[in-house]
Amino acid sequence: MSTVAATVSASIGDTFFPNDGADPDTLIRHADQAMYRAKQGGRNRYHLFDAERDRRARIHRELLGRIRRGWLDGEFCLYFQPKVDMRQGRVIGVEALARWRHPEQGVLPPAAFIGAVEDSDFSMNFSSWVLETAIRQMATWHGAGLVLPVSVNLSARHLQQPDFATQIQSLLAHYSYVRSNWLEIEVLETTALDETQRVFHIISECRELGVRFAIDDFGTGYSSLTYLKHLPAQILKIDRSFIRDMLFDPGDLAIVRGIIGLSSAFKLDVIAEGVASVEHGARLLELGCDHAQGYAIARPMPAGEVLDWMRGWRKPAAWNGVNERV
């Protein structure tokens, strides 16, 4: 008769009275949650219930649930921030930015909800909605006699879908009046760096359709010159954090000058975001960056206000006659 040795391990979840709950049901639930955390951590270990973590998770779940309801109820919309050629004084496009028209809190910017969206399985639905809404708006503007390119920020999860180029092709076919080169997709520099080969392949597929790509928040990642050499995007967007302090911070000014120089060397377009004053615009023109967006030009606005804004906008007099002098 043979004997079989068996090893038994235990996963333990700990919680404390009264800090983590004053009644038995709450304490048992918290201990159970901690036990599952111990199992997820590799088993044969213990885990202490984290009340603060539980509070944050609960708030996150509640916020995401409210976002889902708001999306179904049509509370979300796109605002559009103009992008201009400061030297020529003309509008070159707009960036689509999601807004939440909250019934109690008013119009909320992406910072109030986009983090919760991107960390959930809801991000694909939301990102697809943003993309289609932007393309549909271009078709609407075209019907009013206006050709206005739109740039769209998409989540990394959406961009990395194997059929992403097919989705773009299908949308453009549905809105046949919209030309593919009117659509510009903005990709965070960190996203492109994390998934270099996959992202480069997807961008290349979409470029074959005529879609343009911009690397957003450029300068905040760790791009190498080799990366820039093979980059299939056409545009670099200088991050607003460098633009904000460039007038008095020599380090930020050097970074801005360097990015503009790199874009020229690699034959890429460059645009500065976060241009908050006329002085910022004039300095950028001197550095050789003609394209910009920011509050000194216009704040994001509903689609219905864009045409009136365009009819009334004139470039500041201070930008007239500014010559490039690096």
N, C-alpha and C positions, 0 to 999 in steps of 0.2 A: 504494500500500500504506500503510495507516494504522497508526499505533503506538498502543498502549494503555499508559498509565502505571499502574503498580500500586504501592500503598503497603503495605509490610510492617511490622508491628509485632510486638513480642515481649513476652510476660509471663514474668517470671523469678522463680523461687523460690530463696531463699538459705538455706543452713543451714551450721553451723560445726562442724568437728571440733576437739576431742573434746566440746565442751560439749553439742551436740545429739544426740550418739550416737557410739559408739565403733566400730561395725561398718558396712560398706558398705550393707547392706540397710536399716538404720535411717536412715542419712543420706539415702539415695535416697527413702525413704518420706516423710521430713520435708521434703525439698526439693520433692517432688511436692505435698504438702499446702500448702506456702507458695506454689507456683505457682498453685494453684487459688484461693487467697485473693487473689492478685494479679489473676486474671481476674474474680473476683467484685467486686473493687474498681473495675473499669472498664477493664481490659486496658491494654496498653502501659505497664506499670509493673512494679516489682519489690516483693517482699514478703519480709521476714525471718521465718523460722520462729520462733514463740514457744513455747518449751518449757513455760513456766508455763501458757499458755493451753491447750496440748495436754493438760497434766496435768489441768487443771480439766475440760476437755471429756470426757476419759476417765473421770474420777470420776463426772461427771454421767451419762454413758451407763451405767456400771455400776450406779449407784444406781437409775436409771429401770428398768433391766432387772430388778433385784431387787424393786422396787416392783410391777412387772407380775406377777412370779411370786407374790409375796405376796398380791396381790389375787386371783389365780386360786385360790390355796390357802386363801382365806378368813381371812387374817391381819388384815384391816382390820375395824373395827367403829366404831360411833358411841357416844360418851359424851354425857351430857346435863347441862348446868349450869342449875340452877333460876334463874328470874327471879321476883322477889317485889314486892309492894306493901308497902313498909316501914311505911307509916302504918296500913294495915289489918291487916297481919300475915298476908297470904295469898299463896299461890303463884299467879302469873298465867301461867306457861308455863315452857318450858325451851329452851335453845339446843343444837342438835345440833352436836357437834364430832368430827371424824374422829380416830381413834387407830389406830396400827399395833402390833399385838401381835407384836412381833418375837421369833422363837424364841430368839435369843441375847441381845438387848439389852433385853428387857422391853417394856413399853408405852411407845411413843414418841408425843410430841405432834406437831401439824401442822408445827411449825417444822423437824422432821427430814426431812420428805418433800414438803410441799405445794408448795414452790418448784420442785422438779424436775417435779412433776406438771403444774403450771399452764403450764410452758414447753414442754409436749410435746403431741403429738396424742392422748395418752392422757387429757387433762384432761376431755374431753367424757364419756367412759365413766365416769370416776371421779365427776364431778359428778352425772351421772344416777343413779349408784348411791347417792350420799349422799341425793339427793332422794327416791328411791323408798323407801330404808330408813327415812327419817324418817317418811314418810307411813304406811308399813306399821306402824311402831311406834305411831303414834297410833291406828291401828285395833286393835292389840293391847291398848293401854291402855283403849280404849273397851269392848272385850270384857270387861275386868276391872272395868268400872263407873267408869272415870276419864276425864274430859274434860280433856286437857292439851295446849294449843296448843304447837307446836314451830316455832322459827325455824331457818332453814337458810342458811348462807353458800354462795353459788354463784359459780363463776368468771365473769369477764367474758365469756369466749368462749361459755359456755353461755347466759348471759342474752341475748346478742345474736343467738341463732339465730332466724331468721324464724318458725319454728314453735314457739317456746318456749311460748306460751300454749296451743297445741294439746296439747303434751306434758303440761302441767299438768292440763288438762281431762281427758285420757285417764287419767292416774294417779288423779285424784279419782273418776272414773267407775268405775275398777277397784276402788278401796277405798271403796265406796259409803257406809260408815258414817262416813267422815271428812268433816266439813264444810269447805268451802273457807276459811272465816274462822278455822279452827284453824291454817292454814298461814301462816307469816310468812317472807318471803324477805328476807335482808339483802344490800344492795348497797353496796359500798365507795363512799364519796363521790367518790373519784378516778375510779372507773369511770363513775359517772353524769355527771361533768363532762366526761370525755373523749369520750363518745358521747351527748351530751345528748338530741338529738331522737330518736334510735333507742331509747335506754333509756327515755325518757319514754313513747314509743308502746307499748313492750312492757309497761311497768308498768301503763299505762292499760288495756291488753287484759286483763291478769291481774286487775286490780282489778274489772273487770266480772264476773269469775267469783266474786269475793268474797275473793280472796287479799290478804293484807296485806303491805305493804312497809315496810322500815326502811332508813334511810341509816346505814350502819355507819361507825365511826371519824370521826364528824362533828367538824369543827374542824381536821382535818389537811389539808383541801383548800382551795380558794379560792372557796367558794360566794358568789354575790352575792345581794342581797335579791330581785332579779328572779327568780333561780333558785329561791329558796325559795318565792316567791309562786306559781310555776307547778308546783312539785314535786308529782307525783302520789303520793308516799309519805305514810304516816300517822305515822311514828315517826322520831325522831332519836335515835341512840345516841351519847352523849358518849364520846369516846375515853378509854381508860384512862390514857393518858399525862398528861392534865389532871387526872383524878381522883386519881392517885397522890400528887401534890405539893400539892394544893389547900389542905391544912391549914396549910402554912407558906410557900407561894409565892403572893404577892399577884397575880402575873400569871396563874397557872393558875386561881386562884379567880375572877378577873375574867372569864376565858374561860368557865368553867363557868356563872357567873351570866349571862353574855351569851347563851349557847346556850339556857339555860332560858327566858330572856326572849324570845328569838326564837321558840322553840317555842310559847310561850303566845300571842305576837302572831299567828302564822300558824296557830294552832289545831291544832298537831301534838302528839302524845304524845312524851314524852322519857323515856329510860332511861339510867342511868349504868352503865357496865361497869367492872370492875376495882375494885369496892368492897372494900378489903382490911381494913378495921377498922370497929368499931362507931362510932367517932368520925367516920369518913367518912360513914357512913349518917346520923348525926344532923345533920351539917352540910348534907347534901343535902336533908334534910327541911326544915331551916330556909330553904333557898333555894327550896323549892317543887318539888323533884324527888322524887316518891314511889316511883318504880320503879327497881330496881337489880338487879345481879348481881355476883358476885365471891366471893372466898375467905371474906369475913366472913359470907357467907350459906351457901355450899356450894361445894365443888370439883366439877369435872365427874365424873360417875360413870356406871357401866354402867347400862343400862336396867333391869336387874333389881333395882337398889338404890333406884330413885327412889321407889317406893311407900312403902317403910319410912322413907326420909328424910322424906317429906311427913308421915307420921303423927307423927313425932317433932319436927318443927321448930316452934319458937316464936320470935317476934321478940324481940330483946334488950330487956330492961327499959328500957335507956337511950333507946329509940326511942318509948316511951310518953309521950304528952303533949307531944311536941316540936311547937311551933307554927311556922308559916311566918313568918319575919321576915327579909326580904331586907335 
